Amino acid sequence: MSAGTNAPIIIKRKKVVAGDGHHGGAWKVAYADFVTAMMAFFMLMWLLNATTEQQRKGIADYFSPTIPINRISGGGTGAFGGSNLFTDDSYAQSGTGISQPTIGQNPVRSEDNNPGEAAAVAAQVAALRDIEAILMGSGGESMLSDQALRHIITRLTDEGLIIEIFDLPDAELFVADTTTPHPITAEIAAILARLFQIVSNPVVVKGHLRAKTILALDNPIWELSTGRAAQMRLMLEAGGLDPRRITRLTGSGDRTPAVADPTAPRNNRIEVVLLRSDR
């Protein structure tokens, strides 16, 4: 190459990509999921604090699995068809309870009866369900106030319609260790007496108490449970119920708790049973 010829100068530039760059928008999706989960958590905590036991039961029943097949037809009468086979009690604003009257876990088999008896059973069950629906407001507005509904659950059995009225931790039915009812108890008794006038079925009243610790020396459970049942009878009669319809009054003391903890306030309760007249 001659001395007068200049060779071209070539410059190469290399693009270096740093390893610590951003990773796109994936973190935004993860953050949005986190915020959504936290919102759902706080909503759950609010619902637990703002609702009653019966309302929580209703919410739980709404999300319970249902089976759209029964012995009678191919589907239920409500939305989505099918009845909840896992619910034995009917709570305020939470459905109609069991689909067939039972004794313990044994369903009544109407197919074993003749047509006349089956029709009588169906009529009795329908009448008791109507009373239950009016009392609990499952078909509209209840006859009871919201405060009174907190104290009540119902269940339909082979014996009849059992209306269970129980203590709450923050609201008792009777003055402690006495047979003196609180105003909420009188309200419930007056509504029951008025409602029972729709039918002529016999009525049974049962008193139950929670257990006390073994250290309690003065524990008149039998007298107190019987006395509270008797007080409920008097309130029903004062509300207009025919005294001749009350066929039995019992006090069970603390022998039949409603929940696992025998000392829980929930075990302080009065059961008013509207018997099936075909029995």
C-alpha positions in Angstrom: 0.0 0.0 0.0 1.4 3.4 -0.9 2.2 5.9 1.7 -0.3 8.3 0.4 -3.3 6.1 0.7 -5.2 6.3 4.0 -7.0 3.2 5.3 -10.6 3.7 6.5 -11.1 3.7 10.2 -14.0 1.4 11.3 -15.5 2.0 14.8 -17.7 -0.8 16.3 -20.1 0.0 19.1 -21.5 -2.7 21.3 -24.9 -2.3 23.0 -24.7 -3.6 26.5 -28.0 -4.6 28.2 -27.8 -4.2 32.0 -29.0 -7.3 33.9 -30.9 -5.3 36.5 -33.6 -3.8 34.3 -37.3 -3.9 35.1 -39.3 -7.1 34.6 -42.4 -5.7 32.9 -45.8 -5.3 34.7 -46.1 -8.6 36.4 -45.6 -7.0 39.8 -48.7 -4.9 39.2 -50.8 -8.0 38.7 -49.5 -9.5 41.9 -50.1 -6.3 43.8 -53.7 -6.1 42.5 -54.3 -9.7 43.6 -53.0 -8.8 47.1 -55.2 -5.8 47.4 -58.2 -7.8 46.3 -57.5 -10.5 48.9 -57.1 -7.9 51.6 -60.4 -6.3 50.7 -62.1 -9.7 50.8 -60.5 -10.4 54.2 -61.7 -7.2 55.7 -65.2 -7.7 54.2 -65.3 -11.1 55.9 -64.2 -9.7 59.2 -66.9 -7.0 58.9 -69.6 -9.5 58.2 -68.6 -11.7 61.2 -68.9 -8.6 63.4 -72.0 -7.1 61.9 -74.3 -10.1 61.5 -76.1 -12.3 64.0 -75.7 -16.1 64.4 -78.8 -16.7 62.3 -77.8 -14.4 59.5 -74.3 -16.0 59.4 -76.1 -19.4 59.2 -78.1 -18.1 56.3 -75.0 -16.9 54.4 -73.3 -20.2 55.0 -76.4 -22.1 53.7 -76.3 -19.9 50.6 -72.9 -21.3 49.7 -73.6 -24.9 50.8 -73.7 -27.5 48.1 -77.1 -28.4 47.0 -78.5 -31.6 45.4 -81.2 -30.9 42.8 -82.7 -34.3 43.1 -85.1 -35.6 45.8 -87.4 -38.6 46.2 -90.5 -36.8 44.9 -89.4 -35.0 41.7 -86.5 -34.2 39.5 -85.7 -30.8 41.1 -86.6 -28.4 43.9 -89.0 -25.5 43.9 -86.4 -22.7 44.5 -83.8 -21.1 42.3 -81.3 -23.5 40.9 -83.6 -26.4 41.9 -82.9 -28.7 44.8 -82.9 -28.5 48.5 -80.1 -28.4 51.0 -80.0 -31.8 52.6 -77.5 -30.8 55.2 -79.6 -28.3 57.1 -81.9 -29.5 59.9 -82.7 -26.2 61.5 -84.5 -23.2 60.0 -83.1 -19.9 61.0 -84.4 -16.4 60.7 -84.1 -15.3 57.0 -82.3 -18.4 56.0 -84.6 -20.9 54.3 -87.2 -23.5 55.3 -85.2 -26.2 57.0 -85.5 -29.9 56.4 -87.4 -31.2 53.4 -89.2 -33.9 55.4 -90.3 -34.2 59.0 -88.0 -36.6 60.9 -87.5 -38.4 64.2 -83.8 -38.2 64.8 -82.4 -39.1 61.4 -85.3 -41.3 60.1 -87.5 -39.6 57.5 -91.2 -40.1 57.5 -92.2 -42.3 54.6 -95.5 -41.2 53.3 -95.5 -44.0 50.7 -96.0 -46.5 53.6 -99.4 -44.9 54.5 -102.6 -45.2 52.6 -103.7 -42.2 50.4 -106.0 -40.8 53.1 -103.3 -40.9 55.8 -100.7 -39.5 53.4 -103.1 -36.6 52.6 -103.6 -35.9 56.3 -99.9 -35.9 56.9 -99.3 -33.6 54.0 -101.9 -31.2 55.2 -100.4 -31.1 58.7 -96.9 -30.5 57.4 -98.2 -27.7 55.1 -100.0 -26.0 58.0 -96.9 -26.1 60.2 -94.7 -24.8 57.4 -97.1 -21.9 56.9 -96.8 -21.1 60.6 -93.0 -21.3 60.4 -92.9 -19.1 57.3 -95.1 -16.4 58.9 -93.1 -16.5 62.1 -89.6 -16.4 60.5 -90.6 -14.1 57.7 -89.2 -16.4 55.0 -92.0 -15.3 52.6 -91.7 -11.6 53.5 -91.6 -9.5 56.6 -91.6 -11.4 60.0 -94.1 -10.6 62.7 -91.2 -10.4 65.1 -88.6 -7.6 65.4 -85.0 -8.1 64.4 -84.0 -8.2 68.0 -86.5 -11.0 68.7 -85.5 -13.0 65.7 -82.0 -13.3 67.0 -83.3 -15.5 69.8 -85.3 -18.0 67.6 -84.7 -21.0 65.5 -87.3 -23.5 64.3 -87.2 -27.1 63.1 -90.0 -29.3 61.8 -89.9 -32.9 63.1 -92.3 -35.8 63.3 -93.4 -34.4 66.6 -94.4 -31.1 65.1 -93.0 -27.6 64.8 -90.4 -26.9 67.4 -89.8 -23.2 68.2 -86.6 -22.8 70.2 -86.2 -19.5 72.1 -82.7 -19.1 73.6 -80.3 -16.8 75.4 -77.6 -14.8 73.7 -74.4 -13.8 75.3 -75.5 -10.2 75.3 -79.2 -10.7 75.7 -81.0 -13.1 78.2 -84.6 -14.2 78.1 -85.0 -14.1 81.9 -83.4 -12.2 84.7 -80.5 -14.3 85.9 -81.4 -17.3 88.1 -85.1 -16.2 88.2 -88.3 -16.8 86.3 -88.8 -13.1 85.6 -88.9 -12.6 81.8 -87.3 -9.7 80.0 -89.5 -7.6 77.7 -88.1 -9.4 74.6 -89.4 -12.7 76.0 -92.8 -11.2 76.5 -92.8 -9.9 73.0 -92.0 -13.3 71.6 -94.7 -15.0 73.7 -97.3 -12.5 72.6 -96.6 -13.1 68.9 -96.6 -16.9 69.4 -99.9 -16.8 71.1 -101.4 -14.7 68.3 -99.9 -16.9 65.6 -101.1 -20.1 67.2 -104.7 -19.0 67.0 -104.5 -19.7 63.2 -104.5 -23.4 63.9 -105.9 -25.7 66.7 -102.9 -27.9 67.3 -101.9 -28.9 70.9 -98.9 -27.1 72.4 -96.1 -28.3 74.6 -93.7 -26.1 76.6 -90.2 -27.3 77.7 -87.7 -25.5 79.8 -83.9 -26.0 79.6 -80.9 -24.6 81.4 -77.2 -24.4 81.0 -75.0 -26.4 83.4 -73.2 -24.7 86.2 -69.8 -25.5 87.6 -69.6 -28.1 90.3 -68.7 -25.4 92.8 -72.1 -23.9 92.6 -73.8 -25.1 95.8 -77.2 -23.5 95.1 -78.2 -24.9 91.8 -82.0 -25.4 91.6 -82.0 -26.4 87.9 -85.2 -28.5 88.0 -87.3 -25.8 89.8 -85.9 -23.0 87.6 -86.3 -24.8 84.3 -89.9 -25.9 85.2 -90.6 -22.4 86.5 -89.5 -20.7 83.3 -91.6 -23.1 81.3 -94.6 -22.3 83.5 -93.9 -18.6 83.0 -93.9 -19.0 79.3 -97.3 -20.9 79.6 -98.7 -17.9 81.5 -97.5 -15.5 78.9 -99.0 -17.6 76.1 -102.3 -17.7 77.8 -102.2 -14.0 78.5 -101.6 -13.4 74.8 -104.9 -15.2 74.0 -103.9 -18.9 73.6 -106.6 -21.3 74.9 -105.2 -22.9 78.1 -106.8 -26.2 77.1 -104.4 -26.5 74.1 -101.4 -26.7 76.4 -101.1 -30.4 76.9 -97.7 -30.7 78.6 -95.2 -28.6 80.5 -91.7 -30.0 81.4 -88.5 -28.8 82.9 -85.4 -30.7 81.7 -82.8 -28.9 83.8 -79.3 -29.1 82.2 -79.7 -32.7 80.9 -80.2 -31.9 77.2 -77.7 -29.2 76.1 -78.2 -27.7 72.7 -74.4 -27.2 72.0 -71.3 -29.0 72.9 -70.3 -26.7 75.8 -72.9 -27.5 78.5 -72.2 -24.2 80.3 -72.8 -22.0 77.2 -75.6 -19.4 77.5 -77.1 -21.0 74.3 -78.4 -23.9 76.5 -80.7 -21.5 78.4 -83.8 -21.9 76.3 -87.5 -22.5 76.1 -88.9 -24.9 73.5 -92.5 -24.3 72.4 -93.8 -27.2 70.3 -96.8 -27.0 68.1 -97.7 -30.6 67.9 -99.1 -32.4 64.9 -102.8 -33.0 65.5 -102.7 -36.3 63.5 -100.5 -37.9 66.2 
